[in-house]
């Protein structure tokens, strides 16, 4: 009975965060709820099919473990963000990172090695005036959020007509050359470990940045202003900064577009605390930032 009540408490906690995965789930009552039922509804929502009962049981245990982590986080402490279920809730952390992150071998000292020497560096002037907020998604400069699937690499620029998007749960990542649809003259790097320089860059256009994405709180992020100093600065993933602003509570933030689908975060986006006390930025996003020059 204690175990059942505990399971029910988890379900009601998730539901209270407006993370109901279906209309049927929203009608679950205290008497009929269980983690098993919740998992079954989740499977239906995300069309999850397991090969046999053994795999289903294995995935259920992972699902249950992740739910427990989500519950404990949301109920302990005064956080500025929340965690929740998404299409990856039955994946182990190791599986997810191996398939959805792909940057490696990057460190601060190697930044100069990737600079395109044909492009002169910007003379970043901290006195430049920028707007208090910016959201490139509202200006037609950002494409819809997609899911990179199990293609670990998260970088690259290609035309959707030349390489159409296909959402699949399993498949291969095609890397053959495609016709050149747009020629860029080069790229420019933003000054490392300088959030002010990064702010000026994002005020002009979306900017690609590297990010530390291995924290459990990052993987299960479901909304709010992500303020997690323990996410570290070891970058393993790439996202696009598409804006910035200030929350009603007065906390400055970055708006970043991810490539893990729209069930993750705020419809595929995350807001991270801006102007932190360490130069690398929240989750290391100020270390390696660049944008193309057309």
Secondary structure, DSSP 8 states (H G I E B T S, - for coil): -HHHHHHHHHHHHHHHTT--SSHHHHT--TTT--HHHHHHHHHHHTT---SSHHHHHHHHHHHHHHHHHHHHHHHSS--SEEE---TTTTS-HHHHHHHH----S--GGGGGGG--TTS------TT----S-EEGGGGT-S----B-TT---------TTTS-----SS---------------EEEE--TT-HHHHHHHHTTS-EEEEE---SHHHHTEEEEEE--GGG-S---EEEEEEEEEE-TTS-EEEEEE-SB-TTSTBTTEEEEE-S-SSTT-GGGTTSSEEEEE-
